């Protein structure tokens, strides 16, 4: 199967809200007009309501109720607001896929995003906002497989249940990975190349692009997110820890020992995005 064949089987490819597209396109733009961003978010009623609900949640612990996007910018800062808007827009844009537990899917995606952001901050190997967005988008290929090739999705799951790594199972069944598939959709959306490059490469540590440090962050973030969702303790996590990948971005056992609990506490607040 070719990627184009799978795309052809999907009646309507996922679309991203305009305000989210704008934010992602301007991820690394130092001259971005923050007032214009806030205005654009406020115009999208569905996203702005969700953003305000999240900002007013216990996770942020603000001492008064926030009633507008402008207030939210002042209280939590543009960086956090951008991540909330991107996550809210993406999770709202794809809410139902036959054969897919969407809440579970988005929870894993959001956890990968949150961990990727924290790893980017710790290692200084990537822009944190870019890492967050890349983490959110990194699993979209799994969704596309279910939408365009449901029987192949079942075959992949059977191989994984039999003990094969998901990356190899995808290659065996489809001839390409979910990361490759996601990167092609990201190219269709005309998002920054740094996102498509990292997501294309992140699943296979032996073939990670040297210039894409973000790919290493995504690989490690996905492992940690999966273990967190399983409820694994620190010792169990370190037993299967991908040291080869972690070493490339200077994530040591000691660093994990010092920061992993706080990373997991931080991402637990992201569950608000699923409500």
N, C-alpha and C positions, 0 to 999 in steps of 0.2 A: 504493500500500500504506500502511496505517496501522501505527503502532507496535504497537498491540494485536493486529493481524493477525499480525505477526511473532512476538510472544510466544505466540500461540495455536498456532503451528507448532512450538514447542519443547516436546518431551515433558516435560522437567523443567528448570525454570529453575535456574541455579546457586544453591547455598546456601552460606552462610558459617558456619564453625564458631562456636559460641556465644562462646568466649573472644575471638575476633577481633571479633565484633559488639560485645561489651562495650567493648573497647579503642577501637574507632572511635567509638562513641557518646560516649565520655568523653575524646575527643582533647584538648579544651581545658578539662577540669575540673581546677582547681588542688587540689581536695580529694579527688582520687581516692585510694583506699586501696591503696597500693603492695603491702602484704603480701597483700591479697586478690587482687590481680592475679597475683602470683607463685604463689599457691595455685591459682588457676584454671588457669593455664598448666600447672602440674605435674600437674593432674588429666587433662589431655588428653595421653595418652601419645604419640600420633603427633607432635603439635606439639612437645612438650617434648623428645623425642629428637632431632628435627631442629634445634631451637634449640641444644641442648647440642653437637651436632656442629658447628654453625656457630661457636659461641663458642669451641670448642676448635680451630678451624682456624688455619692459619698467618696468616690475615688479621689476627687479633686479637693474635697473638704473645704470649699469656699464658705466664708461666713455670711454671705448673702446670696440671694437668688439672682442669677444673670438672665436678663431679659432680651438681650440683643447680641448680634454677632460682634458689633463694635466693642461692647463691654467684654465679651469673651476674649477678644484680642488683648485688651488691656490686662485682664486678670490672669490669663494662662500663657500669653505670648503667641506670636504668629507661628513659631516652629511647631508647637503642640497642636495648634488649631489646624494647620495644614495637614498634619498626619491624621487627625480626626476626620477632617473633611474627605480626604482621599479614601480612608477606610470606610466611612459611612456611605460614600458614593458608590464604591465598588460592591460592598455587601448588599446595597439596595438595588443595584442594577441587575443582579442575577439572584433571584430569590427561589426559583423552583426549577429543578431538573429531574425528570423521571429517573428513578433508580439511584438518586443521590440524597444523602442526608446533608442538606445544605447548612444546617447549623453546625454540624461536626466539621464539615469542609471549611467553613469560614473561620471557625475557632482555631483550627490548625494553621490556616493561612495567617490569621492575625497574630497568633503566638510566634510563628516564624518571623513575621515582620517586627514584632516587639523585641525579640531576642536579637535579630539582626541589627536593629538600631542600637541596642545596648552594647553589642560586640563592637560595632563601629566606633562608639564613644570610647570604649576601653582600649581598643587597639590603635585607634586613629588611622585605620587602613582604608576608611571610606567615609563619605559624607553620611551622617546619621539619617537624614531625611530620605536620601537616595536609597540607603539600605532598608529602611522601613517600607518604602514603596516597592522595592524589588522583592522583599519578602512576601508582601501581599500578593504580588503577581506571579510568584514562583510556582504556585500550585495550579494555576489556571489551566495548564495542559491536561491535568487529570480530569477536570470538568469537561474539556473539549472531547476527550476520548469517550467519556460516557455519553455525550450528546451525539457524536458522529459515528462512533463504532462501539455500541453497547456490548456486542458479543465479544469483541476484542478485550473490552474492559473486564469482562467475566473471566476470560482466559488468563489475563494478566494476574488477576486476583488469585486464581487457582495456582498459578506458578509461585506466587509469593507465599501463599499458604503452605506450599510444599517445600519452602525454604530458600527460594531464589530471591536475590536482591531485586527490588522493584525496577531499578534502572535496566538490569539485564533482562528481566521479564518483558519489559516494554520493547526492548530491541528485538527479542526473540519473536514476539507476536506482531509487532507493527513495523519493525525495521528502523524506528526512530524513537527518541525518548519524549516524555511529556515536557521536559525542559525545552527541547528543540521546538516542539509544537507551540508551547507558550511564547517562545521568542519570536516565532513567525507571526502570531497574533499581535504581539507588541509592535512589531514592524508595521503591520497593517494599520495600527492605531497611530503610527508615526511618533511614538514616544522616543525619548533619548536613547541613543545607541548603547550607552553604558548599561541600561537595563536589559536590553535584548542579549547583549554579549554575555553578561554575567549569568542570566537565567539559562541561556543555551549551554553553558559550560558547567554549571554547579554540581550536577549529579554525579559526575565521574571524577574522583580526585586525581586519577593518573593523567587525565587530559584537561585539567583546568588551565585556562589561559593565564600565562604568567603575568600579563599586564592587567588582568582583572582580579584585583584583590577582593573585590566584592563577591566573586564566585566562591572563594574560600569561606567568607563570612556566611553566605547563604547555605552552603553545605553543612557547616557546623550548626547553624541556627535551626535547620530542619531536624537534625539529629536531636538536639536538645529539646525542641518543641515536642517531638514524638515521645521522648522519654518523660517529659513533664506531664503530658496527657495520659501516659500509662501510670503515673504516680510513682515512678522509680525514685529510689533514694540516691544519695550522692555516690555511694560505693557502686551501686548497680550501673549508674550512668557512666562512671569512670571505667568500668569493665569493658564496655563496648565503645569507649571514647575514640573518635577518629584522630589519633595523635598526628598522623601524617599531614592531615589537613590543618589541624590546630597549630602545629609548629610553624606552618607557613605564615601565619598571622600573629605569631608570638603569644598564643593562648596556651599557657602552661597549666599543669595540675594545680600549682599554688594559686594561680589567678582564678581558676574555677572554684577552688576551696574558699577563697576570699569573697567572691562576687556572685556565685551561682544562686544562692538563696535570695539575694536582693534582686537579681534579674527576674527570678520566678515571681517574686512578690510584685514587682513592677508590672509584669505582663498580665497578672491576674486581674488588674483593673480594666484591661481591654475587653473583658467579657461584656461590659456595658454596650459595646458596639454591636452585639448580637441581639439585643433586646428590641 
